[in-house]
């Protein structure tokens, strides 16, 4: 009796050991999931392979061989959506030579690729934000049900947030599981909607819905007083513009945001004086050699690299920027 009881205990312990080991623990024609500890796999992720979207139970077969990986590519048709496209690619022989191919190493690589991200919280969102849909202003309780469908995105349009309906390839590429939709909405509604620069105070303010989020010191051009008149004058322009694109690698200045100078008035003013208005005015970072210098740019607005990284998190393409005297 005792020996039979001991055999039963040993058997249960043996089964529990293998049940708790990471690995494939369940499959059927529509569901296949990976049990890992402490990470949880997000089985809702769509991965593209040879031009086709694959569900988890389809692409996990490739990943289990250890000869494939998942890369993230920028979706150029949907830059403001906060989501990139995941693609399954086969590793080269040279890449495989640098990897451990035992089962434990392969399982760890898969877990690192597919773990479920933490869900961003709606609790910190400003529910006073207004978003336009078909030129109609909507409040939080009105636009939230629309966004939660996963068929729309929010973009900055002429200084205001607008809902854009997705269709075709853009909608197909978008990851529409609940976590991704939640995170995208938080991303859209957490961004700023206005930047103010006060040249005389050497300050840049990041604002949302009329509230100041950040206050950063800046450095200006070598001739900081007055509106920019011509190319090479070292002045920073004054007026209302917008940030029309960003440069993720801007020479030795870490990161840059392009200001939409010159506008039509700037061009007309310079034309009357027979000079070129200049251009390429940016908000950019600071090299180590210039970190302690004052007003050293050619007319750009310089922030510390840490502060420009913060701006990147709150930046919205076409966000208005008001540059004051």
BALOBA-1460 file (C-alpha; in Angstrom, 3 decimals):
// residues 325
<rec num="1" residu="x" x="0.000" y="0.000" z="0.000"/>
<rec num="2" residu="x" x="2.769" y="2.419" z="0.960"/>
<rec num="3" residu="x" x="4.789" y="1.574" z="-2.152"/>
<rec num="4" residu="x" x="1.766" y="2.167" z="-4.377"/>
<rec num="5" residu="x" x="1.162" y="5.535" z="-2.677"/>
<rec num="6" residu="x" x="4.827" y="6.524" z="-3.189"/>
<rec num="7" residu="x" x="4.667" y="5.529" z="-6.848"/>
<rec num="8" residu="x" x="1.552" y="7.698" z="-7.257"/>
<rec num="9" residu="x" x="3.263" y="10.709" z="-5.631"/>
<rec num="10" residu="x" x="6.358" y="10.304" z="-7.806"/>
<rec num="11" residu="x" x="4.171" y="10.024" z="-10.919"/>
<rec num="12" residu="x" x="2.236" y="13.179" z="-10.034"/>
<rec num="13" residu="x" x="5.465" y="15.092" z="-9.361"/>
<rec num="14" residu="x" x="6.887" y="13.865" z="-12.667"/>
<rec num="15" residu="x" x="3.795" y="14.988" z="-14.592"/>
<rec num="16" residu="x" x="3.728" y="18.360" z="-12.838"/>
<rec num="17" residu="x" x="7.379" y="18.987" z="-13.705"/>
<rec num="18" residu="x" x="6.741" y="18.527" z="-17.405"/>
<rec num="19" residu="x" x="3.422" y="20.354" z="-17.323"/>
<rec num="20" residu="x" x="5.099" y="23.473" z="-15.935"/>
<rec num="21" residu="x" x="8.002" y="23.500" z="-18.362"/>
<rec num="22" residu="x" x="7.783" y="26.119" z="-21.100"/>
<rec num="23" residu="x" x="6.627" y="24.785" z="-24.439"/>
<rec num="24" residu="x" x="3.645" y="24.107" z="-26.635"/>
<rec num="25" residu="x" x="0.881" y="23.008" z="-24.294"/>
<rec num="26" residu="x" x="-2.221" y="23.088" z="-26.456"/>
<rec num="27" residu="x" x="-3.183" y="22.963" z="-30.111"/>
<rec num="28" residu="x" x="-6.265" y="22.599" z="-32.250"/>
<rec num="29" residu="x" x="-7.125" y="23.828" z="-35.762"/>
<rec num="30" residu="x" x="-7.739" y="27.369" z="-34.496"/>
<rec num="31" residu="x" x="-5.813" y="27.709" z="-31.224"/>
<rec num="32" residu="x" x="-2.222" y="27.025" z="-30.314"/>
<rec num="33" residu="x" x="-0.478" y="28.678" z="-27.422"/>
<rec num="34" residu="x" x="2.880" y="28.745" z="-25.762"/>
<rec num="35" residu="x" x="3.163" y="28.446" z="-21.993"/>
<rec num="36" residu="x" x="6.038" y="30.427" z="-20.572"/>
<rec num="37" residu="x" x="6.979" y="31.703" z="-17.156"/>
<rec num="38" residu="x" x="6.868" y="34.549" z="-16.244"/>
<rec num="39" residu="x" x="5.976" y="35.927" z="-19.688"/>
<rec num="40" residu="x" x="2.562" y="35.410" z="-21.295"/>
<rec num="41" residu="x" x="2.411" y="34.981" z="-25.056"/>
<rec num="42" residu="x" x="0.057" y="37.246" z="-26.980"/>
<rec num="43" residu="x" x="-1.652" y="34.780" z="-29.333"/>
<rec num="44" residu="x" x="-3.632" y="37.585" z="-31.003"/>
<rec num="45" residu="x" x="-0.574" y="38.916" z="-32.812"/>
<rec num="46" residu="x" x="-0.721" y="38.816" z="-36.604"/>
<rec num="47" residu="x" x="2.573" y="38.138" z="-38.395"/>
<rec num="48" residu="x" x="3.026" y="38.539" z="-42.145"/>
<rec num="49" residu="x" x="4.868" y="35.905" z="-44.166"/>
<rec num="50" residu="x" x="5.329" y="35.898" z="-47.949"/>
<rec num="51" residu="x" x="2.636" y="38.525" z="-48.311"/>
<rec num="52" residu="x" x="0.044" y="36.720" z="-46.196"/>
<rec num="53" residu="x" x="-1.166" y="37.431" z="-42.630"/>
<rec num="54" residu="x" x="-0.663" y="34.444" z="-40.331"/>
<rec num="55" residu="x" x="-2.290" y="33.687" z="-37.010"/>
<rec num="56" residu="x" x="-0.351" y="32.273" z="-34.061"/>
<rec num="57" residu="x" x="-1.011" y="28.581" z="-34.801"/>
<rec num="58" residu="x" x="0.297" y="29.147" z="-38.355"/>
<rec num="59" residu="x" x="3.558" y="30.994" z="-37.731"/>
<rec num="60" residu="x" x="4.532" y="29.250" z="-34.486"/>
<rec num="61" residu="x" x="5.384" y="26.168" z="-36.574"/>
<rec num="62" residu="x" x="8.120" y="28.159" z="-38.309"/>
<rec num="63" residu="x" x="9.432" y="29.723" z="-35.109"/>
<rec num="64" residu="x" x="9.693" y="26.323" z="-33.403"/>
<rec num="65" residu="x" x="12.334" y="25.263" z="-35.936"/>
<rec num="66" residu="x" x="14.628" y="28.010" z="-34.638"/>
<rec num="67" residu="x" x="15.386" y="29.064" z="-38.213"/>
<rec num="68" residu="x" x="12.989" y="32.008" z="-38.352"/>
<rec num="69" residu="x" x="12.544" y="35.269" z="-36.503"/>
<rec num="70" residu="x" x="10.069" y="38.140" z="-36.410"/>
<rec num="71" residu="x" x="11.065" y="41.669" z="-37.368"/>
<rec num="72" residu="x" x="9.074" y="44.873" z="-36.968"/>
<rec num="73" residu="x" x="8.737" y="47.125" z="-40.005"/>
<rec num="74" residu="x" x="7.364" y="50.653" z="-40.194"/>
<rec num="75" residu="x" x="3.951" y="50.780" z="-41.810"/>
<rec num="76" residu="x" x="4.522" y="53.755" z="-44.125"/>
<rec num="77" residu="x" x="0.791" y="53.976" z="-44.851"/>
<rec num="78" residu="x" x="-0.095" y="54.389" z="-41.204"/>
<rec num="79" residu="x" x="2.666" y="56.277" z="-39.390"/>
<rec num="80" residu="x" x="0.368" y="57.894" z="-36.848"/>
<rec num="81" residu="x" x="-1.344" y="54.706" z="-35.733"/>
<rec num="82" residu="x" x="1.269" y="53.744" z="-33.173"/>
<rec num="83" residu="x" x="1.498" y="50.249" z="-34.703"/>
<rec num="84" residu="x" x="4.140" y="48.704" z="-36.944"/>
<rec num="85" residu="x" x="3.928" y="45.566" z="-39.080"/>
<rec num="86" residu="x" x="5.433" y="42.304" z="-37.822"/>
<rec num="87" residu="x" x="6.983" y="40.064" z="-40.469"/>
<rec num="88" residu="x" x="8.329" y="36.502" z="-40.289"/>
<rec num="89" residu="x" x="11.708" y="36.068" z="-42.021"/>
<rec num="90" residu="x" x="14.081" y="33.148" z="-42.434"/>
<rec num="91" residu="x" x="17.515" y="33.564" z="-40.840"/>
<rec num="92" residu="x" x="20.650" y="33.236" z="-42.939"/>
<rec num="93" residu="x" x="23.203" y="30.485" z="-42.333"/>
<rec num="94" residu="x" x="25.556" y="33.107" z="-40.914"/>
<rec num="95" residu="x" x="22.906" y="34.346" z="-38.458"/>
<rec num="96" residu="x" x="22.048" y="30.802" z="-37.450"/>
<rec num="97" residu="x" x="25.725" y="30.184" z="-36.714"/>
<rec num="98" residu="x" x="25.585" y="32.766" z="-33.931"/>
<rec num="99" residu="x" x="22.488" y="31.316" z="-32.263"/>
<rec num="100" residu="x" x="22.030" y="28.512" z="-29.796"/>
<rec num="101" residu="x" x="19.746" y="25.917" z="-31.333"/>
<rec num="102" residu="x" x="18.843" y="23.829" z="-28.301"/>
<rec num="103" residu="x" x="15.137" y="23.677" z="-27.421"/>
<rec num="104" residu="x" x="15.452" y="25.882" z="-24.319"/>
<rec num="105" residu="x" x="17.173" y="28.652" z="-26.296"/>
<rec num="106" residu="x" x="14.579" y="28.462" z="-29.074"/>
<rec num="107" residu="x" x="11.734" y="28.658" z="-26.544"/>
<rec num="108" residu="x" x="13.332" y="31.702" z="-24.919"/>
<rec num="109" residu="x" x="13.708" y="33.456" z="-28.290"/>
<rec num="110" residu="x" x="10.048" y="32.806" z="-29.092"/>
<rec num="111" residu="x" x="8.977" y="34.115" z="-25.692"/>
<rec num="112" residu="x" x="11.034" y="37.277" z="-26.214"/>
<rec num="113" residu="x" x="9.408" y="37.807" z="-29.625"/>
<rec num="114" residu="x" x="5.816" y="37.176" z="-28.637"/>
<rec num="115" residu="x" x="5.369" y="38.127" z="-25.005"/>
<rec num="116" residu="x" x="2.239" y="40.076" z="-24.208"/>
<rec num="117" residu="x" x="2.977" y="43.760" z="-23.444"/>
<rec num="118" residu="x" x="1.456" y="45.435" z="-20.434"/>
<rec num="119" residu="x" x="-1.699" y="47.321" z="-21.262"/>
<rec num="120" residu="x" x="-1.417" y="51.100" z="-21.075"/>
<rec num="121" residu="x" x="-3.888" y="52.706" z="-18.706"/>
<rec num="122" residu="x" x="-6.845" y="54.833" z="-19.764"/>
<rec num="123" residu="x" x="-6.914" y="56.295" z="-16.265"/>
<rec num="124" residu="x" x="-4.334" y="59.000" z="-17.064"/>
<rec num="125" residu="x" x="-6.085" y="60.267" z="-20.178"/>
<rec num="126" residu="x" x="-7.453" y="63.792" z="-20.364"/>
<rec num="127" residu="x" x="-11.170" y="63.169" z="-20.950"/>
<rec num="128" residu="x" x="-11.670" y="66.849" z="-21.839"/>
<rec num="129" residu="x" x="-9.971" y="66.361" z="-25.215"/>
<rec num="130" residu="x" x="-12.218" y="67.035" z="-28.206"/>
<rec num="131" residu="x" x="-11.827" y="64.947" z="-31.366"/>
<rec num="132" residu="x" x="-13.483" y="65.786" z="-34.687"/>
<rec num="133" residu="x" x="-15.280" y="63.209" z="-36.818"/>
<rec num="134" residu="x" x="-16.759" y="64.384" z="-40.139"/>
<rec num="135" residu="x" x="-16.087" y="67.938" z="-38.873"/>
<rec num="136" residu="x" x="-18.295" y="67.329" z="-35.830"/>
<rec num="137" residu="x" x="-16.627" y="67.815" z="-32.412"/>
<rec num="138" residu="x" x="-16.980" y="64.746" z="-30.188"/>
<rec num="139" residu="x" x="-16.386" y="64.358" z="-26.473"/>
<rec num="140" residu="x" x="-14.680" y="61.404" z="-24.818"/>
<rec num="141" residu="x" x="-17.821" y="59.307" z="-24.303"/>
<rec num="142" residu="x" x="-18.785" y="59.848" z="-27.972"/>
<rec num="143" residu="x" x="-15.517" y="59.042" z="-29.744"/>
<rec num="144" residu="x" x="-14.304" y="56.236" z="-27.478"/>
<rec num="145" residu="x" x="-16.821" y="53.642" z="-28.773"/>
<rec num="146" residu="x" x="-15.729" y="54.501" z="-32.322"/>
<rec num="147" residu="x" x="-12.015" y="54.075" z="-31.575"/>
<rec num="148" residu="x" x="-12.510" y="50.820" z="-29.695"/>
<rec num="149" residu="x" x="-13.722" y="49.134" z="-32.896"/>
<rec num="150" residu="x" x="-10.138" y="49.142" z="-34.159"/>
<rec num="151" residu="x" x="-11.198" y="50.502" z="-37.559"/>
<rec num="152" residu="x" x="-10.156" y="54.114" z="-37.036"/>
<rec num="153" residu="x" x="-7.086" y="56.146" z="-36.171"/>
<rec num="154" residu="x" x="-6.563" y="59.612" z="-34.749"/>
<rec num="155" residu="x" x="-4.351" y="62.110" z="-36.496"/>
<rec num="156" residu="x" x="-3.530" y="65.770" z="-36.097"/>
<rec num="157" residu="x" x="-5.219" y="67.854" z="-38.785"/>
<rec num="158" residu="x" x="-4.792" y="71.647" z="-38.910"/>
<rec num="159" residu="x" x="-4.037" y="71.733" z="-35.214"/>
<rec num="160" residu="x" x="-6.917" y="69.527" z="-34.089"/>
<rec num="161" residu="x" x="-7.390" y="65.809" z="-33.613"/>
<rec num="162" residu="x" x="-9.540" y="64.084" z="-36.207"/>
<rec num="163" residu="x" x="-10.805" y="60.510" z="-36.562"/>
<rec num="164" residu="x" x="-9.852" y="58.842" z="-39.838"/>
<rec num="165" residu="x" x="-11.547" y="55.648" z="-41.002"/>
<rec num="166" residu="x" x="-9.182" y="52.899" z="-42.128"/>
<rec num="167" residu="x" x="-9.716" y="50.701" z="-45.158"/>
<rec num="168" residu="x" x="-7.936" y="48.342" z="-47.516"/>
<rec num="169" residu="x" x="-4.300" y="47.354" z="-46.879"/>
<rec num="170" residu="x" x="-3.905" y="49.786" z="-43.969"/>
<rec num="171" residu="x" x="-6.737" y="48.130" z="-42.069"/>
<rec num="172" residu="x" x="-5.344" y="44.660" z="-42.855"/>
<rec num="173" residu="x" x="-1.912" y="45.541" z="-41.498"/>
<rec num="174" residu="x" x="-3.293" y="46.969" z="-38.276"/>
<rec num="175" residu="x" x="-3.093" y="44.703" z="-35.249"/>
<rec num="176" residu="x" x="-6.698" y="44.719" z="-34.004"/>
<rec num="177" residu="x" x="-6.458" y="42.667" z="-30.809"/>
<rec num="178" residu="x" x="-7.750" y="44.386" z="-27.680"/>
<rec num="179" residu="x" x="-4.309" y="45.127" z="-26.208"/>
<rec num="180" residu="x" x="-3.041" y="46.813" z="-29.377"/>
<rec num="181" residu="x" x="-6.201" y="48.868" z="-29.823"/>
<rec num="182" residu="x" x="-6.064" y="49.955" z="-26.182"/>
<rec num="183" residu="x" x="-2.399" y="50.954" z="-26.443"/>
<rec num="184" residu="x" x="-2.929" y="52.872" z="-29.676"/>
<rec num="185" residu="x" x="-5.791" y="54.889" z="-28.199"/>
<rec num="186" residu="x" x="-3.720" y="55.767" z="-25.129"/>
<rec num="187" residu="x" x="-0.849" y="56.725" z="-27.431"/>
<rec num="188" residu="x" x="-3.039" y="59.026" z="-29.543"/>
<rec num="189" residu="x" x="-4.762" y="60.743" z="-26.638"/>
<rec num="190" residu="x" x="-1.591" y="61.231" z="-24.597"/>
<rec num="191" residu="x" x="0.169" y="63.271" z="-27.272"/>
<rec num="192" residu="x" x="0.492" y="67.027" z="-27.181"/>
<rec num="193" residu="x" x="-1.464" y="69.346" z="-29.473"/>
<rec num="194" residu="x" x="0.657" y="72.499" z="-29.340"/>
<rec num="195" residu="x" x="4.222" y="73.703" z="-28.822"/>
<rec num="196" residu="x" x="5.067" y="77.234" z="-27.707"/>
<rec num="197" residu="x" x="8.545" y="78.760" z="-27.879"/>
<rec num="198" residu="x" x="9.398" y="82.000" z="-26.065"/>
<rec num="199" residu="x" x="12.687" y="83.161" z="-27.526"/>
<rec num="200" residu="x" x="13.392" y="85.894" z="-24.974"/>
<rec num="201" residu="x" x="12.976" y="83.452" z="-22.071"/>
<rec num="202" residu="x" x="14.793" y="80.637" z="-23.914"/>
<rec num="203" residu="x" x="11.938" y="78.250" z="-23.081"/>
<rec num="204" residu="x" x="9.935" y="75.652" z="-24.996"/>
<rec num="205" residu="x" x="6.542" y="74.500" z="-23.690"/>
<rec num="206" residu="x" x="4.733" y="71.315" z="-24.672"/>
<rec num="207" residu="x" x="0.968" y="71.691" z="-24.217"/>
<rec num="208" residu="x" x="-2.184" y="69.604" z="-24.491"/>
<rec num="209" residu="x" x="-5.713" y="70.969" z="-24.364"/>
<rec num="210" residu="x" x="-4.448" y="74.313" z="-23.056"/>
<rec num="211" residu="x" x="-2.454" y="72.742" z="-20.231"/>
<rec num="212" residu="x" x="1.326" y="72.898" z="-20.003"/>
<rec num="213" residu="x" x="2.870" y="69.426" z="-19.873"/>
<rec num="214" residu="x" x="6.578" y="70.281" z="-20.048"/>
<rec num="215" residu="x" x="8.806" y="73.345" z="-19.788"/>
<rec num="216" residu="x" x="12.281" y="72.983" z="-21.317"/>
<rec num="217" residu="x" x="15.252" y="75.380" z="-21.648"/>
<rec num="218" residu="x" x="16.464" y="75.976" z="-25.204"/>
<rec num="219" residu="x" x="19.291" y="77.534" z="-27.177"/>
<rec num="220" residu="x" x="18.742" y="79.598" z="-30.332"/>
<rec num="221" residu="x" x="20.665" y="80.915" z="-33.309"/>
<rec num="222" residu="x" x="23.732" y="83.118" z="-33.178"/>
<rec num="223" residu="x" x="21.538" y="86.180" z="-33.795"/>
<rec num="224" residu="x" x="18.528" y="85.334" z="-31.632"/>
<rec num="225" residu="x" x="16.660" y="88.666" z="-31.678"/>
<rec num="226" residu="x" x="14.125" y="89.321" z="-34.434"/>
<rec num="227" residu="x" x="12.318" y="87.311" z="-37.095"/>
<rec num="228" residu="x" x="14.325" y="85.396" z="-39.661"/>
<rec num="229" residu="x" x="14.652" y="87.462" z="-42.834"/>
<rec num="230" residu="x" x="17.101" y="85.656" z="-45.064"/>
<rec num="231" residu="x" x="19.259" y="82.622" z="-45.473"/>
<rec num="232" residu="x" x="22.305" y="82.603" z="-43.211"/>
<rec num="233" residu="x" x="21.242" y="85.397" z="-40.858"/>
<rec num="234" residu="x" x="21.376" y="83.079" z="-37.821"/>
<rec num="235" residu="x" x="17.889" y="84.038" z="-36.657"/>
<rec num="236" residu="x" x="15.073" y="81.801" z="-35.493"/>
<rec num="237" residu="x" x="11.754" y="82.614" z="-37.211"/>
<rec num="238" residu="x" x="8.759" y="83.999" z="-35.311"/>
<rec num="239" residu="x" x="5.134" y="83.156" z="-35.977"/>
<rec num="240" residu="x" x="2.859" y="80.130" z="-36.164"/>
<rec num="241" residu="x" x="4.159" y="77.099" z="-38.034"/>
<rec num="242" residu="x" x="3.878" y="73.338" z="-37.603"/>
<rec num="243" residu="x" x="6.220" y="70.369" z="-37.345"/>
<rec num="244" residu="x" x="5.832" y="68.663" z="-40.693"/>
<rec num="245" residu="x" x="8.210" y="65.732" z="-40.223"/>
<rec num="246" residu="x" x="10.849" y="64.322" z="-37.921"/>
<rec num="247" residu="x" x="14.374" y="63.060" z="-38.604"/>
<rec num="248" residu="x" x="15.325" y="60.106" z="-36.409"/>
<rec num="249" residu="x" x="19.023" y="60.567" z="-37.045"/>
<rec num="250" residu="x" x="19.984" y="64.205" z="-37.441"/>
<rec num="251" residu="x" x="23.729" y="64.501" z="-38.009"/>
<rec num="252" residu="x" x="25.401" y="64.895" z="-34.628"/>
<rec num="253" residu="x" x="22.298" y="66.415" z="-33.032"/>
<rec num="254" residu="x" x="20.565" y="63.169" z="-31.980"/>
<rec num="255" residu="x" x="17.072" y="63.829" z="-33.347"/>
<rec num="256" residu="x" x="15.307" y="66.575" z="-35.254"/>
<rec num="257" residu="x" x="11.833" y="67.956" z="-35.969"/>
<rec num="258" residu="x" x="11.443" y="70.101" z="-39.078"/>
<rec num="259" residu="x" x="9.567" y="73.416" z="-38.744"/>
<rec num="260" residu="x" x="7.426" y="74.469" z="-41.719"/>
<rec num="261" residu="x" x="9.397" y="77.665" z="-42.329"/>
<rec num="262" residu="x" x="9.216" y="79.477" z="-44.753"/>
<rec num="263" residu="x" x="5.487" y="79.970" z="-45.225"/>
<rec num="264" residu="x" x="3.894" y="82.103" z="-47.959"/>
<rec num="265" residu="x" x="4.339" y="85.359" z="-45.981"/>
<rec num="266" residu="x" x="8.017" y="84.611" z="-45.327"/>
<rec num="267" residu="x" x="8.645" y="83.939" z="-49.015"/>
<rec num="268" residu="x" x="6.848" y="87.140" z="-50.076"/>
<rec num="269" residu="x" x="8.795" y="89.226" z="-47.532"/>
<rec num="270" residu="x" x="12.157" y="87.878" z="-48.663"/>
<rec num="271" residu="x" x="11.241" y="88.236" z="-52.323"/>
<rec num="272" residu="x" x="10.549" y="91.950" z="-51.855"/>
<rec num="273" residu="x" x="14.035" y="92.389" z="-50.416"/>
<rec num="274" residu="x" x="15.627" y="90.294" z="-53.128"/>
<rec num="275" residu="x" x="16.981" y="87.646" z="-50.775"/>
<rec num="276" residu="x" x="16.385" y="83.944" z="-50.146"/>
<rec num="277" residu="x" x="14.275" y="83.154" z="-47.059"/>
<rec num="278" residu="x" x="16.365" y="80.148" z="-46.078"/>
<rec num="279" residu="x" x="14.986" y="76.921" z="-44.653"/>
<rec num="280" residu="x" x="15.772" y="73.679" z="-42.836"/>
<rec num="281" residu="x" x="14.834" y="75.231" z="-39.490"/>
<rec num="282" residu="x" x="14.624" y="72.444" z="-36.932"/>
<rec num="283" residu="x" x="14.099" y="71.617" z="-33.296"/>
<rec num="284" residu="x" x="17.018" y="69.306" z="-32.627"/>
<rec num="285" residu="x" x="19.246" y="67.825" z="-29.974"/>
<rec num="286" residu="x" x="22.671" y="68.914" z="-28.776"/>
<rec num="287" residu="x" x="26.088" y="67.407" z="-29.332"/>
<rec num="288" residu="x" x="28.369" y="66.835" z="-26.356"/>
<rec num="289" residu="x" x="30.752" y="69.539" z="-27.584"/>
<rec num="290" residu="x" x="27.958" y="72.164" z="-27.586"/>
<rec num="291" residu="x" x="26.167" y="71.157" z="-24.383"/>
<rec num="292" residu="x" x="27.415" y="74.211" z="-22.447"/>
<rec num="293" residu="x" x="27.330" y="76.776" z="-25.267"/>
<rec num="294" residu="x" x="24.718" y="79.533" z="-25.561"/>
<rec num="295" residu="x" x="22.847" y="80.393" z="-28.780"/>
<rec num="296" residu="x" x="25.114" y="78.384" z="-31.042"/>
<rec num="297" residu="x" x="22.755" y="77.171" z="-33.814"/>
<rec num="298" residu="x" x="22.268" y="78.608" z="-37.296"/>
<rec num="299" residu="x" x="18.689" y="79.553" z="-36.451"/>
<rec num="300" residu="x" x="17.383" y="76.234" z="-35.157"/>
<rec num="301" residu="x" x="16.015" y="75.553" z="-31.675"/>
<rec num="302" residu="x" x="18.262" y="73.254" z="-29.640"/>
<rec num="303" residu="x" x="17.121" y="71.072" z="-26.737"/>
<rec num="304" residu="x" x="19.056" y="68.648" z="-24.602"/>
<rec num="305" residu="x" x="18.903" y="65.122" z="-25.981"/>
<rec num="306" residu="x" x="16.883" y="63.928" z="-22.990"/>
<rec num="307" residu="x" x="14.296" y="66.671" z="-23.547"/>
<rec num="308" residu="x" x="14.024" y="66.025" z="-27.277"/>
<rec num="309" residu="x" x="13.435" y="62.345" z="-26.501"/>
<rec num="310" residu="x" x="10.490" y="63.466" z="-24.363"/>
<rec num="311" residu="x" x="9.200" y="65.618" z="-27.216"/>
<rec num="312" residu="x" x="9.353" y="62.562" z="-29.466"/>
<rec num="313" residu="x" x="6.963" y="60.709" z="-27.149"/>
<rec num="314" residu="x" x="4.416" y="63.535" z="-27.235"/>
<rec num="315" residu="x" x="4.979" y="64.726" z="-30.796"/>
<rec num="316" residu="x" x="2.181" y="64.571" z="-33.354"/>
<rec num="317" residu="x" x="2.932" y="65.089" z="-37.041"/>
<rec num="318" residu="x" x="1.636" y="68.556" z="-38.096"/>
<rec num="319" residu="x" x="1.490" y="69.717" z="-34.470"/>
<rec num="320" residu="x" x="1.359" y="73.560" z="-34.426"/>
<rec num="321" residu="x" x="4.315" y="75.471" z="-33.028"/>
<rec num="322" residu="x" x="4.041" y="79.130" z="-32.038"/>
<rec num="323" residu="x" x="7.385" y="80.917" z="-31.847"/>
<rec num="324" residu="x" x="7.186" y="84.168" z="-29.930"/>
<rec num="325" residu="x" x="9.680" y="87.008" z="-29.521"/>
